Amino acid sequence: MALTPGGGRTPRTLDKAPPPPDKSRPSQPHPPRHGGGSRWPRSASVAVLRFGLLMGGLVIILDLFFMLLRQQTTNADDALNLDLWDLFLNVVLFSVLGVLVVRQTGLTFAGAIAGLFAALLDAIVITAAFLMVPPPQTFDQLEERFVQNLIVGTLVAGVSGLVFALVQRWSGGQRPR
């Protein structure tokens, strides 16, 4: 093998055919995959659980605090005012949850799933707390509050995540999947 002036191999050695395929492995083509690739990576699940637990815990603390304040008040107007403040702050926290999850994962619907997870945690804990403290509530009232928590958390987090994804898309930022 003669060296060329550049120190490389001669062109004759570069023209060799590739080695034959290994006979130990069958060369049958893989069957086509149906459904495309995975659209839900593991990192998205971790983000949904992490942010869902974090914001769900904050919403639980906030709801328990307003429950304590509601028990201390005797005026019906004050109790209604506390309920409105509780709802407003829940909406703010669930909105932040939806935006954070969509920003972290890039998946538009991940905000709604994180909102559902956080709202489910909140609804379970708050329903258990209402069962333990006087005055006793009927199961219809508990069910209504449980469903309200689920609906508010899921819808608010989902809509805020969707709005964040649309704003990102329209502003030319990173496009969510």
N, C-alpha and C positions, 0 to 999 in steps of 0.2 A: 504494500500500500504506500503509494508515494504521497508525500506531503505537498500541499499547494503553498504558494507564497504567503497566503493569509494564515497558514497553520492549521487549516481545517482538512477535511477529507476530500478526496477527489470526487468529482461529480459522478463517476461511475459507481461509487459506493452508496450514493444517495438514492439511486434509482432502484434499489432492491425492493422486491415485493414484501408486503407485511407478512409476518409469520402466519402459518395456518392456524385456524381456531383450535382451541383445546378440545379434544374428543371426549374428555371425561365429563364435561357439562353438556347436556343436550341443548341444542340451539333452537328450541321452539319459542315462538314469540309469546309474549305475555298476553293474557286475555285483556281486552279493553276494560277500563274502569268505568263504572257507571256512576253518575252523580258528581263528577268532577272532583276537585281536591277538597281537602278539609277546609271548611269556612269558619271553623270555631277552634282556634288554636288554644293550647293549654294556658298560655299567658293571659288570654282573655278570661278564662275561668278563674284564674288566680286573682285578676283585677276585679272581677265581679264580686267574688267572695270577700276580698280584702276591703274594698270600698263599701260593699253592702254591710259588712259587719261594723265598720267604722261609723258610717252614717246612721245605720240602724241603732247602734248603741247611743249615739248622740240624740236621736229622736226619742229613744226610750227615756233617757235622762230628762229631756225636755218635757215629755208627756207626764212623767212622774212628778216633776216639779210643779207643773200646772195643776195636776191632780191634788197635790198638797195645798196649793194656794186656794183651789176651789173648795176644799173642805174647810178652810179657815174663814171663808167669807159667808155672810148671812144674806147678803143682798143679791137678788136674782139678776139685776143688771150687771153687777160686778162679775158674777159667774159667767154670764154670756160674753162679757168683754174678755175674760180670761180664755174662754173657749176660742174666741176669734183670734186672739194673739197666739194661742197654741197652734191653730190651723195655719196661720200665716207663717210662723216660724218653721212648721213642718214642711210647708210648700217650698220655702227657701232652701232648707236642707236637702230635700229630695231633688230640687233643681240642680243644686251643686253636685249631688251624686250623679245625676244623669250626664252632666257635662264632663265630670272627671272620668267617668268610665268610658264614654265615647272617645274622649281625647286620648286616653291610655290605650284602648284596644283598637280603635279605628273602625269598630263595628257599630252601626247605627242602632241596632236593636238591643245591644248589650246594656244600654242605659235602662231600658224597660225591665230587663231581667234582673239587674241589680236593684232597681226600685221595688220589684216584686219581692225579692229576697229580704231587703231591709224592712219593707212594710209587713211582711209575714212575721219577722222577728218582733217588730214593734207591736203588732196586733196580738200575738201570743202573750207577750209579757204584760201588756196593758189590760188584756182581758183577765189574766190571772190576778192582777192587782185589783181590778174592780170586783172580782169575786171575794177578795179577802177583806176589803174595807167596808165599813158601814156607810151609807145605808145600802142594803142589798138591792141589786138591780135585777130586773127580769131577764130571762134568756133572750127575749126579743130585743131588748136594749143592748145586751152584750153582742148579739149577732149583728145588729145594725152598726155598732161601733167597729166591730171586727172587719166587716165588709167595707166600711168607709175607709178604714186605714189601708186596706189592700188596694182599693180603687185610687185613692189619692196618691199613694206612694208610687204605684205602677204608672199611672197616667202622667203624673208630673215629671217623674224621672225620664220616662220615655219621650215625652214631648220636648223636654229641655234638651235631651240628647239629640233628638231629630233636628231641632232648631240649630243647635251647635254644629251638627254635621252639614246642614244646608248653608249656614254662614261660612263655614270653612270652604265649602265647595265654591260658593259664589265669590269669595274673596281671593280665590286662586291658591289657597293653602293646600295642605296635604288632603287628598280626597279620601274619605272613609270608604270602606268596602261595604 
